[in-house]
Amino acid sequence: MIYLAIGWLMVGLGVVGAVLPIMPTVPFLLVAAAAFARSSPELEAKLMSHPRFGVHLRQWRHEGAIALPAKVLAVTAMAISFTSVMIFGAAYLWLQATIGMVLLASAIFVITRPQPALVRENA
């Protein structure tokens, strides 16, 4: 039941991320798929075969890969987020530095993931 609740919570956050440009979608759906794998194979299968997000989930699960357009979008969103922190958080240098380091580490992680060899599996 706990994994099922976590899965639905992550799906909810993923839906919010699909609407708001400041939140990611696929990372939440990755956690949801992992939680559903332990609680509801039917819900996991639905996520993995989703027409929009299923390809990305399968690429990550099978290869640990992120497609180039997703990398560009993610790093661009991080840059825009950091720019807004620089503008609106100017009074707090420690906050700028902390957020900058987290975003930089995240960007490096995203950029260093391999390109998917699997373009469309079962799609």
PETA-V967495 format. One record per residue. RES is the residue in three letters. NEAR is the number of other ideal C-beta (glycine too) atoms within 8 Angstrom. Layout:
res = [RES | RES]
near = [NEAR | NEAR]
This chain:
res = [MET | ILE | TYR | LEU | ALA | ILE | GLY | TRP | LEU | MET | VAL | GLY | LEU | GLY | VAL | VAL | GLY | ALA | VAL | LEU | PRO | ILE | MET | PRO | THR | VAL | PRO | PHE | LEU | LEU | VAL | ALA | ALA | ALA | ALA | PHE | ALA | ARG | SER | SER | PRO | GLU | LEU | GLU | ALA | LYS | LEU | MET | SER | HIS | PRO | ARG | PHE | GLY | VAL | HIS | LEU | ARG | GLN | TRP | ARG | HIS | GLU | GLY | ALA | ILE | ALA | LEU | PRO | ALA | LYS | VAL | LEU | ALA | VAL | THR | ALA | MET | ALA | ILE | SER | PHE | THR | SER | VAL | MET | ILE | PHE | GLY | ALA | ALA | TYR | LEU | TRP | LEU | GLN | ALA | THR | ILE | GLY | MET | VAL | LEU | LEU | ALA | SER | ALA | ILE | PHE | VAL | ILE | THR | ARG | PRO | GLN | PRO | ALA | LEU | VAL | ARG | GLU | ASN | ALA]
near = [5 | 5 | 10 | 12 | 8 | 11 | 16 | 9 | 8 | 13 | 12 | 8 | 10 | 14 | 9 | 9 | 11 | 6 | 5 | 6 | 5 | 5 | 8 | 8 | 11 | 12 | 7 | 13 | 14 | 11 | 11 | 15 | 14 | 8 | 13 | 15 | 8 | 6 | 10 | 8 | 7 | 6 | 11 | 11 | 8 | 8 | 15 | 11 | 8 | 9 | 5 | 4 | 11 | 12 | 9 | 11 | 15 | 12 | 13 | 12 | 9 | 8 | 10 | 5 | 13 | 13 | 10 | 6 | 6 | 10 | 12 | 8 | 8 | 12 | 11 | 8 | 11 | 11 | 8 | 9 | 11 | 11 | 8 | 8 | 12 | 9 | 7 | 6 | 10 | 7 | 3 | 7 | 5 | 6 | 9 | 12 | 8 | 8 | 12 | 10 | 8 | 8 | 11 | 8 | 8 | 9 | 11 | 8 | 8 | 11 | 8 | 5 | 9 | 7 | 7 | 10 | 6 | 10 | 5 | 6 | 8 | 5 | 6]
